[in-house]
Amino acid sequence: MKHLLYTGWLLITNTWRYIRYFKIFRIDWMLYHFYKLRYSYKQFMAEKKESQRPTHELTYGETPYVTIDAIFKHIPHTEFNTFYDLGCGKGRVVFYVNARYKLKSIGVDVIPTFITVASKIASVKNIKGVQFILKDFLKLDLKRKAIVLVCPTCLDKPTIASLFKRLETLPKDSIVITNSVPIQSNTIECTHTLEEPFSWGRSLVYIHKII
Ligand SMILES: C[S@@+](CC[C@H](N)C(=O)[O-])C[C@H]1O[C@@H](n2cnc3c(N)ncnc32)[C@H](O)[C@@H]1O
């Protein structure tokens, strides 16, 4: 019951965003239909196994739009051209950040269906400012100054260590947003800590800057 109320409240927070960014409503509708009617848990598990990543690291959850907006209030986003969602899942945040904040938005994930479906929607809806890449984010080159979102909640400690090492290679003044785990590094400074809602409950969010 508590879970239903929480999910209902998250849906309500989307209402004015859907009215203002109707494109986002249509994308969410398409994603809902595809994943409800044409994608099974069995397929998802098979894709997880084929990804060569530990299955538990691919646990699915979403960052609600209300949380993205709360985070972006603390970021000088107009100084940036690019946003990365490392582990973008179905791509909802990528579409939202592109529509709302006008940033070139790039989503990376190891689940092929996530990437294929999001890319197809971008092509059908003729959305030019988004890109979806099928790749292990530990192998991604991060050369552009960017705002980067990553959810390390379910990652093992060695994976988190490799990921944070890779994030250190981002150009100076890039922004990295994590939840649950702050980055400890001599070249990455935590500038804000917030507590925000996620699809699985409330969690701490850390905003960092590359120095
Ligand atoms: C908790 S979901 C986050 C979805 C989305 N970023 C959001 O905030 O709504 C984590 C996603 O990271 C992906 N993932 C986990 N490890 C990965 C890796 N090494 N490379 C690429 N994607 C990965 C999973 O497949 C999953 O879709």
The ligand as an SDF file (V2000), in Angstrom:
LIG
                    3D

 27 29  0  0  0  0  0  0  0  0999 V2000
   19.4540    1.8060  -11.7450 C   0  0  0  0  0  0  0  0  0  0  0  0
   19.3710    1.7190  -13.5300 S   0  0  0  0  0  0  0  0  0  0  0  0
   19.4340    3.4610  -13.8800 C   0  0  0  0  0  0  0  0  0  0  0  0
   18.6020    3.8810  -15.0920 C   0  0  0  0  0  0  0  0  0  0  0  0
   18.6980    5.3710  -15.4220 C   0  0  0  0  0  0  0  0  0  0  0  0
   20.0570    5.8420  -15.4180 N   0  0  0  0  0  0  0  0  0  0  0  0
   17.9080    6.2190  -14.4770 C   0  0  0  0  0  0  0  0  0  0  0  0
   18.5320    6.8710  -13.6290 O   0  0  0  0  0  0  0  0  0  0  0  0
   16.6690    6.2460  -14.5770 O   0  0  0  0  0  0  0  0  0  0  0  0
   21.0440    1.1870  -13.8640 C   0  0  0  0  0  0  0  0  0  0  0  0
   21.3080    0.8330  -15.3270 C   0  0  0  0  0  0  0  0  0  0  0  0
   22.7300    0.6880  -15.4800 O   0  0  0  0  0  0  0  0  0  0  0  0
   22.9880   -0.3360  -16.4110 C   0  0  0  0  0  0  0  0  0  0  0  0
   24.3690   -0.7980  -16.2000 N   0  0  0  0  0  0  0  0  0  0  0  0
   24.8820   -1.3880  -15.0930 C   0  0  0  0  0  0  0  0  0  0  0  0
   26.1980   -1.6660  -15.2690 N   0  0  0  0  0  0  0  0  0  0  0  0
   26.5190   -1.2150  -16.5120 C   0  0  0  0  0  0  0  0  0  0  0  0
   27.7400   -1.1740  -17.2650 C   0  0  0  0  0  0  0  0  0  0  0  0
   28.8790   -1.6790  -16.7840 N   0  0  0  0  0  0  0  0  0  0  0  0
   27.7250   -0.5960  -18.4760 N   0  0  0  0  0  0  0  0  0  0  0  0
   26.5700   -0.0550  -18.9850 C   0  0  0  0  0  0  0  0  0  0  0  0
   25.3810   -0.0810  -18.3250 N   0  0  0  0  0  0  0  0  0  0  0  0
   25.3500   -0.6410  -17.1060 C   0  0  0  0  0  0  0  0  0  0  0  0
   21.9000   -1.3660  -16.1400 C   0  0  0  0  0  0  0  0  0  0  0  0
   21.6690   -2.1920  -17.2640 O   0  0  0  0  0  0  0  0  0  0  0  0
   20.6870   -0.4760  -15.7960 C   0  0  0  0  0  0  0  0  0  0  0  0
   19.9050   -0.2380  -16.9250 O   0  0  0  0  0  0  0  0  0  0  0  0
  1  2  1  0
  2  3  1  0
  2 10  1  0
  3  4  1  0
  4  5  1  0
  5  6  1  0
  5  7  1  0
  7  8  2  0
  7  9  1  0
 10 11  1  0
 11 12  1  0
 11 26  1  0
 12 13  1  0
 13 14  1  0
 13 24  1  0
 14 15  1  0
 14 23  1  0
 15 16  2  0
 16 17  1  0
 17 18  1  0
 17 23  2  0
 18 19  1  0
 18 20  2  0
 20 21  1  0
 21 22  2  0
 22 23  1  0
 24 25  1  0
 24 26  1  0
 26 27  1  0
M  CHG  2   2   1   9  -1
M  END
$$$$
